[in-house]
Amino acid sequence: MIKDLLQTKQKLINDRLSCLLKADIREHETLYASMNYSLLAGGKRIRPFLFLTILDTLGVDSSAYLDAACALECVHTYSLIHDDLPAMDNDDYRRGRLTNHKVYGAGMATQAGDGLLTAAFQILAEEKNIAAPIRVELISILARAAGPKGMVGGQAHDMEAEGKQLDLKELKILDACKTGCLLSAPVSMACAVAEVPLKERLLLENFASHLGLLFQITDDLLDEKGNLEDMGKMPGQDEKDHKSTFVTILGAEKAEMYAEQEASLAKEALAKLPFDSTILYELVDLILHRKK
């Protein structure tokens, strides 16, 4: 069920993304081409999928909020473009194709990332299906998740941690910001749109925090055991950059056990919700056993 639903939502998201960002004048065409090169390169679309699926689960018609879902993907794609830059991880491949800077150069790739980030907030600000106070809340949630208290802070921490041996506690703090915040944001945004009672919102956000950690652990495992064909990027980058990961700290076997533990905790939070969360249970298992 989850795979069919994911494919359906991916098509909706991809179709909307393909017509969302267009150059108004000829002089900006290269910039938009660079933005769309990465934005339309595929990917799992987990963040917009999570936002739309939470809305569906809460009984809200998610089709009315597709642009808000696309805003999440714009922010995620911006982060990938910047993460791949020579001054960062200096990766050659992403989503099965050459990274943005390999095609457009580091300068244009930087501008493309900046363009996607700022476009995301314009999309949210102009989302007419959402009342103004809720729009403000969505912008605040996403800005906090993407900014220096969230993903950017985690990325900066990650850069400074290269070549250092982190302990498990510090690694969890790093990854909660670097990866977890942008997986929690879709859940908090959906709760804001649906005006979910506080008790249920806290349970869903608890679920999201464990899902984010699960995603990072499986990402570390894939970097250790994956391949370019399945992942769409070169494995072994963490070892190359001398980064602490769940695999380097715990070993692969214990990291897999830790992933299973986080999956169980995510499901425990879902079990306390007063509505059918079957599809979210399946999403947990999909991430736990993912190959890319």
Secondary structure, DSSP 8 states (H G I E B T S, - for coil): -HHHHHHHHHHHHHHHHHTT---SSGGGHHHHHHHHHHHTS----HHHHHHHHHHHHTT--GGGGHHHHHHHHHHHHHHHHHHHSTTTT--SEETTEE-HHHHH-HHHHHHHHHHHHHHHHHHHHT-TTS-HHHHHHHHHHHHHHHSTTTHHHHHHHHHHTTTS---HHHHHHHHIIIIIHHHHHHHHHHHHHHT--HHHHHHHHHHHHHHHHHHHHHHHHHHHH--HHHHSS-S-HHHHTT---HHHHH-HHHHHHHHHHHHHHHHHHHHTSSS--HHHHHHHHHHHT---
